[in-house]
Amino acid sequence: MAEKQWLKASVGALLGLMVFGLMTYQYLCPGNSCVSRPDRYVTYGGGNSRPDYAGAVDRLLQEPRRKKYTFRPSTLDRDVDFNISENDVIVFLHMQKTGGTTFGRHLVKNMDLERPCQCRRGQKRCQCYRPGTDRDIWLFSRFSTGWSCGLHADWTELKDCVPDMMDKKEKQPKKRR
């Protein structure tokens, strides 16, 4: 009876090792990248042949790079007028895993404005009021108003939520922002 259990355990371990080896091979050699080619190896004195990693790096650096995303110049060079003293509001749509937290912090801490956001040490939220007022907000983001519309609200949630939340925060309704 013990021999059968030992045999089952050995076969199971062997199968597991084979699956692990196959997965490792596929991870290290996707596609046909591990097929041996004579130009990938250099023979050193003594007949040892080793991969030519430096040559591979040189070839990669010489290959032309393709742009993944292309934008029309008109999209990149457009001017958008933002009047901080009027009714304009920047609504920050935070998309996860895109550097949004860092960008959001830059919006409240590093912008050169007539009246920059006032951030207190140790607090996560800053007060971003328009010049000349202590009530009107020009930035709607998690660093200025908190998670007012929910955690990682998408565009449709923000579109429905922002006007009402701005009216609540500023304690006065406005027709259009």
Buried (B, 14 or more C-beta within 10 A) or exposed (E): EEEEEEEEEEEEEEEEEEEEEEEEEEEEEEEEEEEEEEEBEEEEEEEEEEEBEEEEEEEEEEEEEEEEEEEEEEEEEEEEEEEBEEEEBBBBBBEEEEEBEEEBBEBBEEEEEEBEBEBEEEEEBBBBBBEEEEEBBBBBBBBBBEEBBEEEBEEEEBEEBBBEBBEEBBEEEEEEB
